[in-house]
Amino acid sequence: MTTEKATFGAGCFWGVEAAFAAIPGIISTAVGYEGGQLERPSYKDVCTDSTGHAEVVELDFDPAQVSFEQLLDAFFALHDPTTLNRQGPDWGTQYRSAIFYHSAEQEAQALAKIEQLTAAGHFKPKRIVTKVEPAQTFWRAEEYHQRYLEKRGQASCHI
């Protein structure tokens, strides 16, 4: 089986991980931090909103079962991509909407999806503020964050 990686930031990573983990074709998920300047950041570091990291979910997926485009559809459905550095009550750059691409093809698909959603007026009058950035070092979050909701018998934490 061939697998690919995808990395998404869509606010607090607990609910994002749970939503992606439920999609057939997702092989594994991990929550962590990406896009910042501090090496080996902790949750406490990232919560200061000074490291530049986003809370992200890194996925391994089977492209024969689920396409990157389907993952993009899920990503845009499970959060508000029009709020800059905020999701619900959580605010700060660590909660930004971001797609960290792992290939030129993923970058092109992400940009095309944003263009498609914008042209279709899905979020009018607001505009999509999702950042599309190259994948950098993924720093796995502390173990207690991994599968956080599942460990507590919850399916989501969305308001």
PAMAR-495525 format. One record per residue: residue in one letter; x, y, z of N, C-alpha, C, CB in turn. Coordinates in pm, whole numbers, plus 50000, padded with zeros to 5 digits. Glycine has a CB too. Layout:
residues N
rest_n_x_n_y_n_z_ca_x_ca_y_ca_z_c_x_c_y_c_z_cb_x_cb_y_cb_z
a_X_Y_Z_X_Y_Z_X_Y_Z_X_Y_Z
...
***
This chain:
residues 159
rest_n_x_n_y_n_z_ca_x_ca_y_ca_z_c_x_c_y_c_z_cb_x_cb_y_cb_z
m_50085_49882_50000_50000_50000_50000_50089_50124_50000_49904_50000_50123
t_50056_50217_49915_50124_50346_49910_50051_50442_50002_50130_50401_49764
t_50127_50517_50081_50064_50618_50166_50124_50754_50135_50082_50583_50316
e_50046_50857_50168_50090_50995_50155_50065_51066_50287_50017_51067_50037
k_50129_51180_50303_50109_51264_50421_50028_51387_50382_50245_51306_50483
a_49953_51437_50478_49882_51565_50466_49888_51630_50603_49732_51546_50415
t_49900_51762_50607_49906_51833_50734_49815_51955_50729_50052_51875_50767
f_49725_51963_50828_49625_52069_50831_49621_52136_50968_49486_52014_50795
g_49607_52269_50967_49582_52346_51087_49443_52406_51075_49690_52457_51108
a_49356_52375_51171_49218_52423_51164_49166_52457_51303_49128_52317_51098
g_49250_52520_51383_49212_52553_51519_49264_52448_51615_49060_52566_51532
c_49200_52434_51729_49241_52337_51829_49250_52199_51766_49142_52336_51949
f_49361_52132_51784_49384_52008_51710_49305_51887_51759_49528_51975_51714
w_49245_51891_51877_49172_51775_51928_49055_51736_51839_49123_51804_52069
g_48967_51832_51810_48851_51802_51728_48887_51775_51582_48753_51917_51735
v_48989_51843_51534_49035_51825_51396_49086_51682_51379_49146_51928_51360
e_49165_51635_51476_49216_51498_51469_49101_51398_51468_49311_51469_51587
a_49004_51415_51557_48892_51322_51565_48814_51317_51434_48798_51360_51680
a_48791_51433_51373_48717_51437_51247_48793_51365_51136_48690_51582_51207
f_48921_51390_51123_48999_51324_51019_49015_51174_51046_49136_51389_51007
a_49031_51136_51171_49050_50994_51204_48929_50910_51164_49075_50978_51354
a_48813_50971_51155_48690_50899_51120_48674_50877_50969_48570_50975_51171
i_48760_50935_50888_48749_50923_50743_48813_50793_50696_48815_51045_50673
p_48738_50708_50624_48798_50586_50570_48917_50621_50479_48693_50504_50492
g_49024_50547_50495_49145_50573_50417_49252_50645_50495_49111_50652_50296
i_49216_50699_50612_49316_50760_50699_49384_50646_50774_49252_50866_50799
i_49514_50635_50759_49590_50527_50820_49629_50563_50963_49716_50495_50737
s_49676_50687_50983_49714_50731_51117_49704_50882_51126_49857_50684_51151
t_49690_50928_51249_49687_51072_51276_49781_51101_51391_49542_51121_51309
a_49834_51222_51392_49913_51270_51505_49891_51420_51514_50067_51235_51488
v_49879_51470_51637_49867_51614_51655_50003_51669_51695_49760_51648_51761
g_50026_51794_51654_50153_51856_51685_50156_52000_51642_50266_51781_51619
y_50277_52047_51618_50301_52188_51590_50387_52200_51465_50369_52258_51711
e_50354_52298_51382_50430_52318_51259_50427_52465_51221_50374_52232_51144
g_50529_52506_51149_50533_52639_51092_50594_52746_51179_50399_52679_51059
g_50665_52709_51282_50724_52808_51371_50875_52802_51372_50672_52791_51510
q_50934_52884_51460_51079_52893_51462_51146_52822_51580_51118_53036_51463
l_51073_52783_51683_51132_52720_51800_51147_52569_51778_51045_52747_51925
e_51265_52515_51810_51287_52371_51800_51220_52301_51918_51440_52338_51797
r_51155_52189_51889_51091_52105_51990_50998_52185_52083_51198_52034_52072
p_50903_52258_52027_50815_52337_52113_50724_52247_52196_50731_52434_52029
s_50689_52295_52312_50590_52227_52396_50455_52297_52376_50633_52228_52548
y_50351_52235_52427_50219_52297_52422_50224_52432_52493_50113_52204_52487
k_50292_52435_52607_50304_52560_52684_50372_52668_52600_50383_52536_52814
d_50476_52631_52525_50545_52727_52437_50452_52780_52330_50668_52662_52372
v_50382_52689_52263_50295_52727_52152_50180_52814_52199_50241_52601_52081
c_50130_52788_52319_50019_52868_52373_50056_53013_52403_49968_52804_52500
t_50185_53045_52403_50225_53185_52425_50198_53270_52302_50373_53192_52462
d_50170_53206_52188_50147_53275_52060_50273_53351_52016_50028_53373_52072
s_50389_53301_52057_50513_53370_52019_50610_53281_51941_50582_53422_52143
t_50575_53153_51922_50667_53061_51853_50645_53057_51702_50653_52922_51909
g_50527_53103_51658_50494_53098_51515_50435_52966_51470_50615_53126_51435
h_50422_52869_51560_50368_52739_51524_50215_52742_51517_50414_52632_51625
a_50161_52656_51434_50018_52629_51431_49994_52493_51495_49962_52634_51285
e_49881_52478_51563_49838_52345_51606_49790_52274_51480_49724_52352_51719
v_49847_52156_51453_49816_52084_51329_49786_51937_51356_49931_52097_51231
v_49727_51877_51255_49710_51732_51251_49786_51683_51128_49558_51690_51246
e_49875_51588_51151_49947_51526_51040_49883_51390_51015_50102_51511_51071
l_49849_51365_50891_49779_51243_50852_49865_51158_50760_49646_51276_50783
d_49857_51028_50776_49904_50935_50675_49777_50878_50615_50001_50821_50735
f_49767_50882_50483_49645_50834_50419_49677_50749_50297_49556_50952_50380
d_49581_50666_50263_49592_50579_50147_49519_50647_50031_49532_50436_50176
p_49593_50700_49931_49528_50773_49822_49438_50684_49734_49632_50838_49736
a_49449_50553_49748_49358_50464_49676_49220_50462_49741_49416_50321_49670
q_49213_50502_49868_49086_50504_49940_49028_50643_49959_49103_50440_50074
v_49115_50742_49976_49070_50880_49996_49169_50973_49927_49057_50914_50150
s_49117_51064_49848_49204_51155_49774_49239_51278_49858_49138_51198_49642
f_49345_51345_49820_49381_51469_49888_49269_51571_49870_49516_51525_49833
e_49203_51571_49755_49091_51663_49734_48978_51635_49833_49039_51651_49589
q_48951_51509_49861_48849_51477_49961_48891_51525_50100_48821_51325_49963
l_49019_51516_50128_49069_51567_50257_49055_51719_50263_49218_51527_50279
l_49079_51786_50150_49058_51931_50146_48912_51965_50171_49103_51987_50010
d_48820_51889_50110_48677_51913_50133_48643_51899_50282_48592_51815_50050
a_48697_51795_50346_48673_51775_50488_48732_51891_50569_48734_51641_50535
f_48853_51931_50535_48920_52042_50604_48834_52169_50600_49058_52069_50541
f_48786_52206_50482_48708_52329_50470_48569_52317_50533_48695_52368_50324
a_48518_52194_50549_48387_52174_50611_48394_52175_50764_48328_52042_50564
l_48510_52144_50821_48513_52127_50966_48562_52249_51043_48599_52013_51000
h_48592_52359_50976_48630_52480_51048_48592_52602_50965_48781_52481_51079
d_48609_52719_51022_48578_52844_50951_48709_52900_50895_48508_52948_51046
p_48731_52885_50765_48855_52933_50705_48857_53083_50679_48879_52860_50576
t_48757_53154_50730_48751_53300_50707_48790_53379_50832_48612_53340_50663
t_48818_53312_50941_48856_53383_51063_49007_53379_51078_48786_53322_51188
l_49067_53493_51082_49213_53503_51089_49260_53472_51231_49260_53644_51045
n_49342_53368_51243_49403_53331_51370_49302_53309_51482_49500_53438_51413
r_49192_53243_51445_49087_53219_51544_48995_53106_51498_49005_53347_51571
q_48954_53025_51593_48848_52927_51572_48767_52923_51700_48905_52786_51533
g_48640_52961_51690_48555_52964_51808_48616_53054_51915_48533_52823_51864
p_48624_53003_52039_48678_53086_52147_48831_53092_52149_48629_53033_52280
d_48895_53010_52065_49041_53005_52063_49097_53108_51965_49090_52863_52026
w_49193_53187_52011_49251_53287_51923_49402_53289_51940_49192_53427_51950
g_49470_53333_51835_49615_53339_51831_49664_53271_51703_49678_53271_51956
t_49784_53300_51663_49836_53245_51537_49844_53092_51541_49973_53302_51507
q_49851_53033_51660_49856_52888_51669_49726_52823_51624_49889_52846_51811
y_49619_52901_51613_49488_52850_51570_49456_52888_51426_49379_52902_51662
r_49557_52931_51351_49533_52975_51214_49488_52859_51125_49658_53039_51157
s_49418_52895_51020_49378_52800_50918_49495_52785_50822_49247_52847_50843
a_49547_52661_50811_49666_52641_50728_49669_52501_50668_49793_52665_50811
i_49720_52497_50546_49748_52371_50478_49898_52369_50455_49667_52357_50341
f_49965_52270_50513_50109_52253_50494_50126_52142_50391_50183_52217_50630
y_50163_52181_50270_50169_52083_50161_50301_52007_50159_50148_52154_50027
h_50291_51881_50113_50406_51791_50108_50454_51766_49966_50371_51659_50173
s_50388_51827_49868_50429_51811_49728_50374_51928_49647_50380_51675_49669
a_50430_51947_49529_50380_52052_49439_50235_52023_49400_50469_52063_49313
e_50201_51896_49388_50063_51859_49354_49967_51899_49465_50054_51707_49327
q_50005_51875_49591_49919_51916_49703_49904_52068_49707_49976_51865_49837
e_50013_52139_49683_50005_52285_49680_49907_52331_49574_50144_52347_49654
a_49920_52277_49452_49831_52316_49342_49685_52282_49375_49874_52245_49212
q_49661_52167_49433_49524_52128_49467_49467_52219_49576_49520_51982_49512
a_49548_52254_49674_49501_52341_49782_49465_52480_49727_49608_52353_49891
l_49553_52535_49645_49526_52667_49587_49404_52663_49496_49648_52718_49509
a_49390_52556_49418_49274_52541_49329_49144_52529_49410_49291_52418_49238
k_49149_52458_49522_49030_52443_49606_48987_52578_49663_49057_52341_49721
i_49083_52656_49710_49051_52789_49762_48990_52875_49652_49178_52858_49820
e_49048_52870_49534_48995_52946_49421_48853_52899_49386_49087_52931_49298
q_48831_52768_49385_48699_52712_49354_48595_52756_49457_48707_52559_49350
l_48628_52747_49586_48534_52786_49691_48505_52935_49686_48588_52747_49828
t_48607_53014_49656_48590_53159_49646_48499_53192_49529_48727_53229_49630
a_48526_53132_49413_48446_53158_49293_48299_53117_49313_48505_53084_49172
a_48278_53010_49388_48142_52962_49412_48071_53045_49520_48145_52815_49453
g_48144_53134_49586_48084_53221_49687_48046_53149_49815_47965_53287_49632
h_48112_53038_49846_48076_52959_49964_48082_53036_50095_48167_52841_49974
f_48171_53132_50106_48190_53201_50233_48159_53350_50224_48330_53181_50282
k_48092_53393_50117_48060_53535_50101_47976_53582_50216_47988_53560_49968
p_47995_53704_50261_48082_53808_50209_48226_53799_50260_48026_53943_50243
k_48253_53700_50344_48389_53686_50397_48480_53624_50292_48389_53601_50527
r_48611_53631_50317_48706_53567_50226_48788_53463_50302_48799_53673_50162
i_48834_53364_50231_48915_53257_50288_49053_53314_50321_48926_53136_50191
v_49099_53291_50444_49230_53340_50488_49328_53226_50513_49214_53424_50616
t_49292_53107_50471_49377_52988_50490_49514_53012_50427_49310_52862_50430
k_49618_52983_50504_49755_52990_50454_49790_52857_50389_49856_53024_50569
v_49857_52863_50276_49907_52744_50207_50058_52755_50209_49851_52731_50059
e_50121_52668_50288_50264_52679_50314_50332_52544_50294_50290_52731_50456
p_50460_52544_50259_50531_52416_50248_50543_52350_50386_50671_52436_50185
a_50530_52218_50389_50548_52145_50515_50690_52168_50566_50521_51992_50495
q_50699_52185_50694_50827_52204_50761_50846_52090_50859_50835_52343_50833
t_50916_52114_50964_50932_52011_51066_50803_51999_51145_51052_52043_51159
f_50753_51877_51153_50636_51847_51236_50688_51805_51373_50546_51735_51171
w_50647_51881_51474_50685_51848_51612_50565_51783_51678_50733_51976_51691
r_50574_51655_51706_50465_51581_51768_50435_51639_51906_50499_51430_51778
a_50306_51662_51932_50264_51714_52062_50280_51607_52170_50117_51763_52056
e_50275_51651_52292_50285_51563_52407_50180_51452_52396_50267_51643_52538
e_50215_51337_52452_50130_51217_52436_49987_51238_52484_50192_51102_52510
y_49967_51316_52589_49830_51334_52638_49740_51405_52538_49832_51411_52768
h_49798_51473_52438_49717_51537_52334_49677_51440_52223_49795_51654_52273
q_49749_51331_52205_49721_51237_52098_49589_51165_52125_49837_51135_52083
r_49498_51168_52027_49367_51103_52040_49296_51147_52169_49383_50949_52038
y_49311_51275_52200_49261_51333_52324_49112_51306_52347_49286_51482_52323
l_49031_51335_52246_48886_51316_52263_48850_51169_52273_48809_51381_52148
e_48915_51087_52191_48889_50943_52193_48918_50886_52332_48974_50871_52086
k_49026_50929_52394_49063_50882_52527_48958_50920_52631_49199_50939_52568
r_48879_51023_52604_48778_51071_52696_48636_51032_52655_48787_51221_52708
g_48625_50949_52551_48494_50903_52507_48411_51010_52439_48418_50850_52622
q_48478_51111_52383_48407_51219_52315_48432_51211_52164_48451_51358_52369
a_48335_51257_52087_48350_51254_51942_48395_51389_51887_48220_51214_51878
s_48362_51497_51958_48401_51630_51909_48406_51726_52026_48304_51681_51799
c_48467_51841_52000_48469_51945_52103_48423_52078_52043_48611_51960_52164
h_48362_52071_51926_48318_52194_51859_48198_52255_51931_48282_52166_51713
i_48192_52386_51927_48084_52459_51991_47960_52454_51904_48125_52606_52018
***
